[in-house]
Amino acid sequence: MQTRWMSLMESIANVIVGFVVAVIAQILVFPLFGMHPTVSQNLWIGLIFTAVSLVRSYLLRRGFEVLRTRQAARQPAQT
């Protein structure tokens, strides 16, 4: 069983790596579509999407933990 705190820590680590990858991808991909944001703008765009990703990841993980707990509670004890 994963605690809420560990769920949050895992999500943060995942999102930090995702942020770095996203900003690099933005810097490389945006110009292909005629967009030329500054490095600062790329960082802000990445930060906004990172915040959304962190909340999404945490809520999904907690939701699946609730489902797992409910399913385990319905299972008869096996001996």
VOZADO-669507 format. One record per residue: x negated, y, z of N, C-alpha, C in turn. Coordinates in steps of 0.001 Angstrom, whole numbers, plus 500000, padded with zeros to 6 digits. Each point is the difference from the previous one (the first is absolute). Last residue first. Example, Ala and Ser with C-alpha at 12.3 -4.5 7.8 and 13.67 -1.06 7.14 Angstrom:
2
487150497750507080499180501190500060500770501090500730;499710494280499930500890501190500000499100501200500000;
// end
This chain:
79
507335481992503484499078499374500946499362498778499424;502823504933498661499541498679499558498996499474501007;504374503731499891498655499672500506499643498589499564;503364502913497008500001499217501243498562499675500392;501404504424497208499465498650499828500085499267501337;501158504626499525501059499106499517499544498560499864;497010503538501209500968499859501088501121499030499607;496713501225496803499415499123501015500980499752501139;501224503080496682499984498652499445499446499014501020;499909504544501110501383499501499971500047498567499483;495841502168499902500420499768501380501412499439500053;498285501344495832499298498816500480500449499641501409;501661503985498133500569498828499323499350498712500500;498196504028501564501351499801500559500637498767499372;495929501333498226499791499433501327501339499748500686;499990502191495869499726498576499835499736499324501338;500620504646500041501224499339499549499804498506499834;496259502681500960500854499854501188501304499303499630;497098500998496469499382499006500882500867499766501231;501318503407497030500172498672499401499444498912500911;499311504468501289501406499622500125500277498621499397;495618501828499572500313499721501395501438499528500158;498581501402495712499322498773500406500359499610501427;501614504125498319500606498858499309499409498689500481;498059504006501553501326499804500587500671498782499389;495895501235498137499815499573501384501344499707500666;499978501860495642499584498598500006499838499464501413;500897504589499380501171499208499609499670498511500071;496455502914500687500941500088501126501248499173499712;496891500401496530499462499171501074500943500000501203;500863502852496354500364498615499692499479499036501066;498804504496500508501468499888500042500427498557499739;495430501027499519500412500039501398501512499836500154;498105500376495644499673498714500626500453499936501443;500415504082497809500930499034499390499774498628500628;496971503284501264501332500241500574501039499037499446;495646499837498190499975499547501386501368500199500661;499392501651495650500007498537499990500013499448501419;499496504624499487501372499586499668500112498483499974;495699501751500613500839500314501155501455499575499761;496969499705496442499716498951500979500872500211501237;502168501993495698498696500145500646499781498833500960;503135499376495618499995500584501342498569500112500530;502301499040495286498646500306500434500010500679501371;502994496952495915500060500684501299498583500176500509;501408497593495903499993501448499856500110500768501308;499548495167499329501373500442499778500107501520499948;495885497788500841500487499256498838501421500407499627;497847501705503967499600500668498753500464499271498738;500881497978504331500785501203499712499569500702498714;497570496138501852501179499754499160500757501274499635;495950499831502901499704499357498717501199499962499055;500392501790504387498956500783499342499692499430498616;502980497598502764500598501256499529498984500822499215;498467496081502140500830499681498824500631501271499431;497602500437503997499080499699498892500789499706498720;502507500586503857499395501275499592499027499782498845;501999496148501910500972500830499298499381501305499510;497424497038502706500220499435498668500939500895499185;499339501167504477498754500181499249500167499498498563;503594499260502918499820501436499742498764500240499137;500872495614501615500881500386498897499852501462499618;497739498410503797499377499445498788500828500386498777;501863501193504033498764500769499795499279499517498745;503831497650501410500334501259499348498758500869499787;499636495852502326500431499756498629500219501310499256;499082500218504591498814499555499264500334499799498528;503614500999502836499105501158499856498758499626499192;503018496559501114500574500899499001499097501200499765;498855497018503429499819499367498691500507500902498893;500758501429504403498564500041499677499716499388498627;504430499758501710499642501379499657498533500090499583;501541495892501583500653500295498723499615501395499529;498622498743504252499174499378498962500611500192498614;502504501586503652498742500743499922499095499420498908;504002497771501082500271501234499245498716500797499803;499345494785500587500598501083500780500255501210499102;499953494701498580499226501222499907500712501101500784;499759494307500146500845501177500000499111501239500000;
// end
